[in-house]
Amino acid sequence: MGNNMSDQEIYLPKLTREKTQIVKFMEDEDGDDINVCVNGKAWQIQRGVEVELPLSVLHVLNNAQTTIINKKGQTRNVLRFPYTAVVQAA
């Protein structure tokens, strides 16, 4: 029998080792922390401070979207937990 693992299953472990820096926006009125769980591992992310997260966590945050409706009834999807990526100076 051959290997039944998909390309995505092979690539995901690499993503969990890579890191990036992000800054969370203070979009929520209550300012609660953001809780993310990936493959049984949990992260509690404080808003408004730079934090280092695996790309797999950013993938979850990018997929967490909400739909907003403007006065004309038009809809668009936006990130539920918007963030800004921080570029490190070399």
mmCIF file of the C-alpha atoms, coordinates in Angstrom:
data_MODEL
# 
_entry.id   MODEL 
# 
loop_
_atom_site.group_PDB 
_atom_site.id 
_atom_site.type_symbol 
_atom_site.label_atom_id 
_atom_site.label_alt_id 
_atom_site.label_comp_id 
_atom_site.label_asym_id 
_atom_site.label_entity_id 
_atom_site.label_seq_id 
_atom_site.pdbx_PDB_ins_code 
_atom_site.Cartn_x 
_atom_site.Cartn_y 
_atom_site.Cartn_z 
_atom_site.occupancy 
_atom_site.B_iso_or_equiv 
_atom_site.pdbx_formal_charge 
_atom_site.auth_seq_id 
_atom_site.auth_comp_id 
_atom_site.auth_asym_id 
_atom_site.auth_atom_id 
_atom_site.pdbx_PDB_model_num 
ATOM 1  C CA . MET A 1 1  ? 0.000   0.000  0.000  1.00 0.00 ? 1  MET A CA 1 
ATOM 2  C CA . GLY A 1 2  ? 1.141   3.537  -0.735 1.00 0.00 ? 2  GLY A CA 1 
ATOM 3  C CA . ASN A 1 3  ? 1.274   6.514  1.572  1.00 0.00 ? 3  ASN A CA 1 
ATOM 4  C CA . ASN A 1 4  ? -2.242  7.945  2.052  1.00 0.00 ? 4  ASN A CA 1 
ATOM 5  C CA . MET A 1 5  ? -1.092  11.296 3.468  1.00 0.00 ? 5  MET A CA 1 
ATOM 6  C CA . SER A 1 6  ? -2.190  14.340 1.483  1.00 0.00 ? 6  SER A CA 1 
ATOM 7  C CA . ASP A 1 7  ? 0.170   17.200 0.600  1.00 0.00 ? 7  ASP A CA 1 
ATOM 8  C CA . GLN A 1 8  ? -1.593  19.344 3.216  1.00 0.00 ? 8  GLN A CA 1 
ATOM 9  C CA . GLU A 1 9  ? -0.980  16.804 5.989  1.00 0.00 ? 9  GLU A CA 1 
ATOM 10 C CA . ILE A 1 10 ? 2.696   16.616 5.024  1.00 0.00 ? 10 ILE A CA 1 
ATOM 11 C CA . TYR A 1 11 ? 3.073   20.425 4.927  1.00 0.00 ? 11 TYR A CA 1 
ATOM 12 C CA . LEU A 1 12 ? 1.220   21.353 8.153  1.00 0.00 ? 12 LEU A CA 1 
ATOM 13 C CA . PRO A 1 13 ? 3.933   20.187 10.575 1.00 0.00 ? 13 PRO A CA 1 
ATOM 14 C CA . LYS A 1 14 ? 6.373   22.569 8.857  1.00 0.00 ? 14 LYS A CA 1 
ATOM 15 C CA . LEU A 1 15 ? 3.966   25.459 9.392  1.00 0.00 ? 15 LEU A CA 1 
ATOM 16 C CA . THR A 1 16 ? 3.782   24.858 13.126 1.00 0.00 ? 16 THR A CA 1 
ATOM 17 C CA . ARG A 1 17 ? 7.563   25.304 13.461 1.00 0.00 ? 17 ARG A CA 1 
ATOM 18 C CA . GLU A 1 18 ? 7.727   28.610 11.565 1.00 0.00 ? 18 GLU A CA 1 
ATOM 19 C CA . LYS A 1 19 ? 7.111   31.810 13.518 1.00 0.00 ? 19 LYS A CA 1 
ATOM 20 C CA . THR A 1 20 ? 5.996   35.339 12.686 1.00 0.00 ? 20 THR A CA 1 
ATOM 21 C CA . GLN A 1 21 ? 5.417   38.470 14.740 1.00 0.00 ? 21 GLN A CA 1 
ATOM 22 C CA . ILE A 1 22 ? 2.024   40.151 14.781 1.00 0.00 ? 22 ILE A CA 1 
ATOM 23 C CA . VAL A 1 23 ? 0.316   43.060 16.532 1.00 0.00 ? 23 VAL A CA 1 
ATOM 24 C CA . LYS A 1 24 ? -3.316  42.671 17.521 1.00 0.00 ? 24 LYS A CA 1 
ATOM 25 C CA . PHE A 1 25 ? -5.760  45.525 16.971 1.00 0.00 ? 25 PHE A CA 1 
ATOM 26 C CA . MET A 1 26 ? -7.984  46.622 19.850 1.00 0.00 ? 26 MET A CA 1 
ATOM 27 C CA . GLU A 1 27 ? -11.204 46.175 17.847 1.00 0.00 ? 27 GLU A CA 1 
ATOM 28 C CA . ASP A 1 28 ? -13.387 44.646 20.575 1.00 0.00 ? 28 ASP A CA 1 
ATOM 29 C CA . GLU A 1 29 ? -15.130 46.970 23.016 1.00 0.00 ? 29 GLU A CA 1 
ATOM 30 C CA . ASP A 1 30 ? -14.399 44.621 25.916 1.00 0.00 ? 30 ASP A CA 1 
ATOM 31 C CA . GLY A 1 31 ? -10.753 44.034 24.904 1.00 0.00 ? 31 GLY A CA 1 
ATOM 32 C CA . ASP A 1 32 ? -10.828 40.325 25.764 1.00 0.00 ? 32 ASP A CA 1 
ATOM 33 C CA . ASP A 1 33 ? -7.910  38.101 24.821 1.00 0.00 ? 33 ASP A CA 1 
ATOM 34 C CA . ILE A 1 34 ? -8.229  35.897 21.726 1.00 0.00 ? 34 ILE A CA 1 
ATOM 35 C CA . ASN A 1 35 ? -8.181  32.139 22.277 1.00 0.00 ? 35 ASN A CA 1 
ATOM 36 C CA . VAL A 1 36 ? -7.088  29.867 19.418 1.00 0.00 ? 36 VAL A CA 1 
ATOM 37 C CA . CYS A 1 37 ? -6.692  26.088 19.430 1.00 0.00 ? 37 CYS A CA 1 
ATOM 38 C CA . VAL A 1 38 ? -4.825  24.149 16.715 1.00 0.00 ? 38 VAL A CA 1 
ATOM 39 C CA . ASN A 1 39 ? -4.432  20.366 16.890 1.00 0.00 ? 39 ASN A CA 1 
ATOM 40 C CA . GLY A 1 40 ? -5.050  20.313 20.645 1.00 0.00 ? 40 GLY A CA 1 
ATOM 41 C CA . LYS A 1 41 ? -2.608  23.120 21.490 1.00 0.00 ? 41 LYS A CA 1 
ATOM 42 C CA . ALA A 1 42 ? -4.117  26.388 22.756 1.00 0.00 ? 42 ALA A CA 1 
ATOM 43 C CA . TRP A 1 43 ? -2.890  29.986 22.539 1.00 0.00 ? 43 TRP A CA 1 
ATOM 44 C CA . GLN A 1 44 ? -4.227  32.926 24.523 1.00 0.00 ? 44 GLN A CA 1 
ATOM 45 C CA . ILE A 1 45 ? -3.348  36.036 22.532 1.00 0.00 ? 45 ILE A CA 1 
ATOM 46 C CA . GLN A 1 46 ? -3.293  39.406 24.256 1.00 0.00 ? 46 GLN A CA 1 
ATOM 47 C CA . ARG A 1 47 ? -4.591  42.276 22.131 1.00 0.00 ? 47 ARG A CA 1 
ATOM 48 C CA . GLY A 1 48 ? -2.479  45.358 21.419 1.00 0.00 ? 48 GLY A CA 1 
ATOM 49 C CA . VAL A 1 49 ? 0.929   43.757 22.031 1.00 0.00 ? 49 VAL A CA 1 
ATOM 50 C CA . GLU A 1 50 ? 3.418   42.071 19.706 1.00 0.00 ? 50 GLU A CA 1 
ATOM 51 C CA . VAL A 1 51 ? 3.270   38.289 19.968 1.00 0.00 ? 51 VAL A CA 1 
ATOM 52 C CA . GLU A 1 52 ? 5.099   35.522 18.119 1.00 0.00 ? 52 GLU A CA 1 
ATOM 53 C CA . LEU A 1 53 ? 2.787   32.844 16.725 1.00 0.00 ? 53 LEU A CA 1 
ATOM 54 C CA . PRO A 1 54 ? 3.120   29.789 14.472 1.00 0.00 ? 54 PRO A CA 1 
ATOM 55 C CA . LEU A 1 55 ? 1.764   30.236 10.949 1.00 0.00 ? 55 LEU A CA 1 
ATOM 56 C CA . SER A 1 56 ? -0.858  27.567 11.699 1.00 0.00 ? 56 SER A CA 1 
ATOM 57 C CA . VAL A 1 57 ? -2.410  29.922 14.298 1.00 0.00 ? 57 VAL A CA 1 
ATOM 58 C CA . LEU A 1 58 ? -2.372  32.797 11.790 1.00 0.00 ? 58 LEU A CA 1 
ATOM 59 C CA . HIS A 1 59 ? -4.094  30.484 9.320  1.00 0.00 ? 59 HIS A CA 1 
ATOM 60 C CA . VAL A 1 60 ? -6.916  29.946 11.824 1.00 0.00 ? 60 VAL A CA 1 
ATOM 61 C CA . LEU A 1 61 ? -7.164  33.705 12.489 1.00 0.00 ? 61 LEU A CA 1 
ATOM 62 C CA . ASN A 1 62 ? -7.275  34.427 8.745  1.00 0.00 ? 62 ASN A CA 1 
ATOM 63 C CA . ASN A 1 63 ? -10.146 31.969 8.321  1.00 0.00 ? 63 ASN A CA 1 
ATOM 64 C CA . ALA A 1 64 ? -12.123 33.474 11.207 1.00 0.00 ? 64 ALA A CA 1 
ATOM 65 C CA . GLN A 1 65 ? -14.232 35.989 9.305  1.00 0.00 ? 65 GLN A CA 1 
ATOM 66 C CA . THR A 1 66 ? -17.449 37.883 9.887  1.00 0.00 ? 66 THR A CA 1 
ATOM 67 C CA . THR A 1 67 ? -19.794 39.536 7.410  1.00 0.00 ? 67 THR A CA 1 
ATOM 68 C CA . ILE A 1 68 ? -20.648 43.212 7.678  1.00 0.00 ? 68 ILE A CA 1 
ATOM 69 C CA . ILE A 1 69 ? -23.548 44.930 5.927  1.00 0.00 ? 69 ILE A CA 1 
ATOM 70 C CA . ASN A 1 70 ? -23.423 48.585 4.885  1.00 0.00 ? 70 ASN A CA 1 
ATOM 71 C CA . LYS A 1 71 ? -26.363 51.006 4.665  1.00 0.00 ? 71 LYS A CA 1 
ATOM 72 C CA . LYS A 1 72 ? -27.008 50.001 1.033  1.00 0.00 ? 72 LYS A CA 1 
ATOM 73 C CA . GLY A 1 73 ? -27.401 46.360 2.031  1.00 0.00 ? 73 GLY A CA 1 
ATOM 74 C CA . GLN A 1 74 ? -24.083 45.311 0.479  1.00 0.00 ? 74 GLN A CA 1 
ATOM 75 C CA . THR A 1 75 ? -22.100 42.701 2.360  1.00 0.00 ? 75 THR A CA 1 
ATOM 76 C CA . ARG A 1 76 ? -18.399 41.980 2.674  1.00 0.00 ? 76 ARG A CA 1 
ATOM 77 C CA . ASN A 1 77 ? -16.318 39.602 4.733  1.00 0.00 ? 77 ASN A CA 1 
ATOM 78 C CA . VAL A 1 78 ? -13.730 40.984 7.145  1.00 0.00 ? 78 VAL A CA 1 
ATOM 79 C CA . LEU A 1 79 ? -11.349 39.364 9.606  1.00 0.00 ? 79 LEU A CA 1 
ATOM 80 C CA . ARG A 1 80 ? -12.983 38.655 12.960 1.00 0.00 ? 80 ARG A CA 1 
ATOM 81 C CA . PHE A 1 81 ? -9.626  39.273 14.672 1.00 0.00 ? 81 PHE A CA 1 
ATOM 82 C CA . PRO A 1 82 ? -7.755  41.811 12.515 1.00 0.00 ? 82 PRO A CA 1 
ATOM 83 C CA . TYR A 1 83 ? -4.003  42.087 13.008 1.00 0.00 ? 83 TYR A CA 1 
ATOM 84 C CA . THR A 1 84 ? -0.985  43.832 11.554 1.00 0.00 ? 84 THR A CA 1 
ATOM 85 C CA . ALA A 1 85 ? 2.145   41.865 10.668 1.00 0.00 ? 85 ALA A CA 1 
ATOM 86 C CA . VAL A 1 86 ? 5.329   43.366 12.096 1.00 0.00 ? 86 VAL A CA 1 
ATOM 87 C CA . VAL A 1 87 ? 8.465   43.317 9.941  1.00 0.00 ? 87 VAL A CA 1 
ATOM 88 C CA . GLN A 1 88 ? 11.662  42.911 11.939 1.00 0.00 ? 88 GLN A CA 1 
ATOM 89 C CA . ALA A 1 89 ? 14.519  45.257 11.049 1.00 0.00 ? 89 ALA A CA 1 
ATOM 90 C CA . ALA A 1 90 ? 17.596  43.380 9.827  1.00 0.00 ? 90 ALA A CA 1 
# 
